[in-house]
Amino acid sequence: MNAEHMVRRGVLAIAFAGLLAGGAYAQSQDPTPQQQDIQNDKKDIRSDKKDLAKDRADRNADQRDIHLDKRDLAKDRADRNADQKDINHDRRDLNKDRADRNADQRDIHHDKAQLARDDQKFGANSAQAQADRKDLQADRVDRNKDQRDINHDRKDLAKDRVDRNADQRDIHHDKKDLAKDRKDRNKDQKDVNKDKKDLHKDRKDLRQDRKGHK
């Protein structure tokens, strides 16, 4: 009976010791407030690093867009300037061809008057009248050629104006894109600066919590 009693007491002692060990283990598993602060600080630091990496990527993408916008703007300006040069050249050609056409028209009027005088004075079949008719025909050919050149110059001028206006619209569009991308880049840079400050603060908090834990 004493032996049985002793066995029961031993079993109870072992069970009680197990309960105490389990409680101690459970208590060791529950983090202290300082440990919880350290875990939170580490979590904040990981989050800050992710935000910083994302904002840097956005900032760099905006900077690439800015470079691209600048290239587009430079190209469109060069195209616009080239079109303006073409327009100026077309205007000069048009003015010259108009002057030539007008001169030819004056020659035609002069030839007609001369032909009428020579027909009356020397006769329609005279050498003078035949020479006048030849000059009149040559001046009409020149006048018609100049008129075709004028028509061609007008078409070129109209086309170059359309191209110049399209390039000017592209320039305005490029300027808007450039302004927008610069604004986005500046905003992302502010976010990067803020992320750096947050990361610095969270690292400082972590160091302080570790010192407090020690």
HELIX and SHEET records of a PDB file:
HELIX    1   1 ASN A    2  GLN A   29  1                                  28    
HELIX    2   2 PRO A   33  PHE A  122  1                                  90    
HELIX    3   3 ALA A  127  HIS A  213  1                                  87    
END                                                                             
